[in-house]
Amino acid sequence: MIGKIRRIVLDTLKPMEPNIIEMAKKLSVVDGVSAVNISLVEIDLKVENAKITIEGEDINFEDVEELITDMGASIHSIDEVVAGKEIIDDAETLQG
């Protein structure tokens, strides 16, 4: 049995269109997704750097990746993944 992805945080580069409202709406209907948060990190003349946080019961990363690519965006990095029976946040350590 493989654990289920509950949260994924992506650093993406996207064109100005579609805007983050449309992108969030489309991502929110992917099977297994229950919530999407998109924050703009940086805006350039033709592109935007966006942080996409997705939560759900069983997120299919391949479907998410395909939809992001179909909208003309690219994933720079996967910055966080939470998998298992529940969502946990980072534990604070002495290093920060």
GROMACS elastic network, one bead per residue, 0.5 to 0.9 nm:
[ bonds ]
;  ai    aj funct       b0    kb
    2    84     6  0.88362   500
    3    58     6  0.87006   500
    3    83     6  0.60288   500
    3    84     6  0.50958   500
    3    85     6  0.75823   500
    4    57     6  0.71164   500
    4    58     6  0.50019   500
    4    59     6  0.71101   500
    4    60     6  0.87543   500
    4    82     6  0.85943   500
    4    83     6  0.53521   500
    4    84     6  0.54241   500
    4    85     6  0.72440   500
    5     8     6  0.73650   500
    5    55     6  0.83177   500
    5    56     6  0.75941   500
    5    57     6  0.71587   500
    5    58     6  0.52713   500
    5    59     6  0.52936   500
    5    60     6  0.75187   500
    5    61     6  0.81526   500
    5    81     6  0.71519   500
    5    82     6  0.59871   500
    5    84     6  0.66449   500
    5    85     6  0.89623   500
    6    32     6  0.87498   500
    6    33     6  0.85828   500
    6    54     6  0.80795   500
    6    55     6  0.54581   500
    6    56     6  0.50839   500
    6    57     6  0.54777   500
    6    58     6  0.58883   500
    6    59     6  0.62904   500
    6    81     6  0.76567   500
    6    82     6  0.54767   500
    6    83     6  0.52517   500
    6    84     6  0.70017   500
    6    85     6  0.81033   500
    6    86     6  0.71242   500
    6    87     6  0.62609   500
    7    53     6  0.71313   500
    7    54     6  0.55238   500
    7    56     6  0.65144   500
    7    57     6  0.86022   500
    7    58     6  0.88199   500
    7    59     6  0.75392   500
    7    80     6  0.76026   500
    7    81     6  0.55869   500
    7    83     6  0.69887   500
    7    87     6  0.72247   500
    8    52     6  0.80608   500
    8    53     6  0.58468   500
    8    54     6  0.53739   500
    8    55     6  0.66736   500
    8    59     6  0.82761   500
    8    61     6  0.84219   500
    8    78     6  0.73123   500
    8    79     6  0.76208   500
    8    80     6  0.55258   500
    8    82     6  0.64703   500
    8    83     6  0.88478   500
    9    51     6  0.69428   500
    9    52     6  0.56088   500
    9    54     6  0.64468   500
    9    55     6  0.88847   500
    9    77     6  0.86655   500
    9    78     6  0.60303   500
    9    79     6  0.53441   500
    9    81     6  0.65427   500
   10    50     6  0.81515   500
   10    51     6  0.56985   500
   10    52     6  0.50775   500
   10    53     6  0.64592   500
   10    54     6  0.84607   500
   10    75     6  0.66172   500
   10    76     6  0.74914   500
   10    77     6  0.59258   500
   10    79     6  0.56370   500
   10    80     6  0.72966   500
   11    49     6  0.72888   500
   11    50     6  0.60968   500
   11    52     6  0.65529   500
   11    74     6  0.86788   500
   11    75     6  0.59936   500
   11    76     6  0.53960   500
   11    77     6  0.52278   500
   11    78     6  0.64015   500
   11    79     6  0.67170   500
   12    48     6  0.82395   500
   12    49     6  0.57385   500
   12    50     6  0.52318   500
   12    51     6  0.62200   500
   12    52     6  0.72964   500
   12    68     6  0.87987   500
   12    73     6  0.67482   500
   12    74     6  0.55602   500
   12    76     6  0.52637   500
   12    77     6  0.71690   500
   12    78     6  0.89496   500
   13    47     6  0.67386   500
   13    48     6  0.57602   500
   13    50     6  0.62083   500
   13    51     6  0.88389   500
   13    72     6  0.88987   500
   13    73     6  0.55717   500
   13    74     6  0.53821   500
   13    75     6  0.65406   500
   13    76     6  0.68933   500
   14    17     6  0.78641   500
   14    18     6  0.83701   500
   14    19     6  0.89400   500
   14    46     6  0.88160   500
   14    47     6  0.55584   500
   14    48     6  0.52764   500
   14    49     6  0.63470   500
   14    50     6  0.71604   500
   14    68     6  0.86068   500
   14    71     6  0.80521   500
   14    72     6  0.64135   500
   14    74     6  0.64560   500
   14    75     6  0.87388   500
   15    18     6  0.70367   500
   15    19     6  0.81835   500
   15    46     6  0.62065   500
   15    48     6  0.61121   500
   15    49     6  0.88248   500
   15    71     6  0.83850   500
   15    72     6  0.65029   500
   15    73     6  0.63827   500
   16    19     6  0.60075   500
   16    20     6  0.85946   500
   16    43     6  0.87404   500
   16    45     6  0.85905   500
   16    46     6  0.60609   500
   16    47     6  0.53949   500
   16    48     6  0.62929   500
   17    20     6  0.81677   500
   17    22     6  0.86797   500
   17    23     6  0.89007   500
   17    47     6  0.87545   500
   17    71     6  0.82754   500
   17    72     6  0.85466   500
   18    21     6  0.79108   500
   18    22     6  0.59535   500
   18    23     6  0.62511   500
   18    71     6  0.69964   500
   18    72     6  0.85307   500
   19    22     6  0.55676   500
   19    23     6  0.62679   500
   19    24     6  0.86927   500
   20    24     6  0.58971   500
   20    25     6  0.84598   500
   20    38     6  0.64921   500
   20    39     6  0.80435   500
   20    40     6  0.82455   500
   20    50     6  0.84848   500
   21    24     6  0.52481   500
   21    25     6  0.62433   500
   21    26     6  0.87481   500
   21    38     6  0.83224   500
   22    25     6  0.51133   500
   22    26     6  0.62465   500
   22    27     6  0.86376   500
   23    26     6  0.52669   500
   23    27     6  0.61800   500
   23    28     6  0.85518   500
   23    38     6  0.84008   500
   23    68     6  0.80522   500
   23    71     6  0.77648   500
   24    27     6  0.51397   500
   24    28     6  0.59533   500
   24    29     6  0.89535   500
   24    35     6  0.88062   500
   24    36     6  0.59457   500
   24    37     6  0.69759   500
   24    38     6  0.67229   500
   24    52     6  0.86257   500
   25    28     6  0.52031   500
   25    29     6  0.69516   500
   25    36     6  0.81481   500
   26    29     6  0.58111   500
   26    30     6  0.72863   500
   26    67     6  0.80398   500
   27    30     6  0.55375   500
   27    33     6  0.75965   500
   27    35     6  0.86436   500
   27    36     6  0.69347   500
   27    54     6  0.83297   500
   27    64     6  0.68485   500
   27    67     6  0.73349   500
   27    68     6  0.80728   500
   28    31     6  0.83774   500
   28    32     6  0.89852   500
   28    33     6  0.58309   500
   28    34     6  0.64358   500
   28    35     6  0.60228   500
   28    36     6  0.58711   500
   28    54     6  0.82437   500
   29    32     6  0.82699   500
   29    33     6  0.66140   500
   29    34     6  0.79215   500
   30    33     6  0.56363   500
   30    34     6  0.86040   500
   30    59     6  0.80622   500
   30    60     6  0.79947   500
   30    63     6  0.70839   500
   30    64     6  0.70133   500
   30    67     6  0.87248   500
   31    34     6  0.85455   500
   31    56     6  0.88688   500
   31    58     6  0.78995   500
   31    59     6  0.69476   500
   31    60     6  0.70800   500
   31    63     6  0.82176   500
   32    55     6  0.84326   500
   32    56     6  0.54559   500
   32    57     6  0.54840   500
   32    60     6  0.66556   500
   33    36     6  0.76562   500
   33    54     6  0.68427   500
   33    55     6  0.59167   500
   33    57     6  0.67557   500
   33    58     6  0.70569   500
   33    59     6  0.56179   500
   33    60     6  0.81915   500
   34    54     6  0.77577   500
   34    55     6  0.58576   500
   34    57     6  0.72259   500
   34    59     6  0.88291   500
   35    53     6  0.81916   500
   35    54     6  0.58116   500
   35    55     6  0.51916   500
   35    56     6  0.64507   500
   36    52     6  0.71210   500
   36    53     6  0.57484   500
   36    55     6  0.65202   500
   36    56     6  0.89280   500
   37    51     6  0.80499   500
   37    52     6  0.57836   500
   37    53     6  0.50485   500
   37    54     6  0.64832   500
   37    55     6  0.87825   500
   38    50     6  0.64909   500
   38    51     6  0.56679   500
   38    53     6  0.63555   500
   38    54     6  0.86615   500
   39    49     6  0.86699   500
   39    50     6  0.55604   500
   39    51     6  0.52247   500
   39    52     6  0.66062   500
   39    53     6  0.85321   500
   40    43     6  0.72534   500
   40    48     6  0.68313   500
   40    49     6  0.60130   500
   40    51     6  0.63695   500
   40    52     6  0.88200   500
   41    48     6  0.75455   500
   41    49     6  0.54199   500
   41    50     6  0.53906   500
   41    51     6  0.66948   500
   42    47     6  0.86680   500
   42    48     6  0.58267   500
   42    49     6  0.50589   500
   42    50     6  0.71644   500
   43    46     6  0.79967   500
   43    47     6  0.63191   500
   43    49     6  0.63618   500
   43    50     6  0.87562   500
   44    47     6  0.52561   500
   44    48     6  0.59361   500
   44    49     6  0.81894   500
   45    48     6  0.82870   500
   53    80     6  0.88532   500
   54    59     6  0.80896   500
   55    58     6  0.85439   500
   55    59     6  0.73242   500
   55    87     6  0.88746   500
   56    59     6  0.58108   500
   57    85     6  0.86973   500
   57    86     6  0.86627   500
   58    83     6  0.87610   500
   59    62     6  0.88607   500
   59    63     6  0.84253   500
   59    64     6  0.79851   500
   60    63     6  0.54880   500
   60    64     6  0.64752   500
   60    65     6  0.87694   500
   61    65     6  0.59464   500
   61    66     6  0.84557   500
   62    65     6  0.50841   500
   62    66     6  0.60782   500
   62    67     6  0.86217   500
   63    66     6  0.51550   500
   63    67     6  0.62149   500
   63    68     6  0.86459   500
   64    67     6  0.52598   500
   64    68     6  0.61980   500
   64    69     6  0.86232   500
   65    68     6  0.51998   500
   65    69     6  0.61719   500
   65    70     6  0.85663   500
   65    74     6  0.84312   500
   65    75     6  0.76929   500
   66    69     6  0.51392   500
   66    70     6  0.60440   500
   66    71     6  0.86972   500
   67    71     6  0.63023   500
   67    72     6  0.88935   500
   67    73     6  0.89316   500
   68    71     6  0.52414   500
   68    72     6  0.67738   500
   68    73     6  0.55394   500
   68    74     6  0.67729   500
   68    75     6  0.78486   500
   69    72     6  0.51781   500
   69    73     6  0.51151   500
   69    74     6  0.58299   500
   69    75     6  0.80821   500
   70    73     6  0.73443   500
   71    74     6  0.88991   500
   75    78     6  0.74834   500
   78    81     6  0.74766   500
   82    86     6  0.83417   500
   82    87     6  0.62774   500
   82    88     6  0.70726   500
   82    89     6  0.82876   500
   83    86     6  0.73808   500
   83    87     6  0.71937   500
   83    88     6  0.88495   500
   84    87     6  0.73500   500
   88    91     6  0.85115   500
   90    93     6  0.89832   500
   92    95     6  0.81216   500
   92    96     6  0.62792   500
   93    96     6  0.54062   500
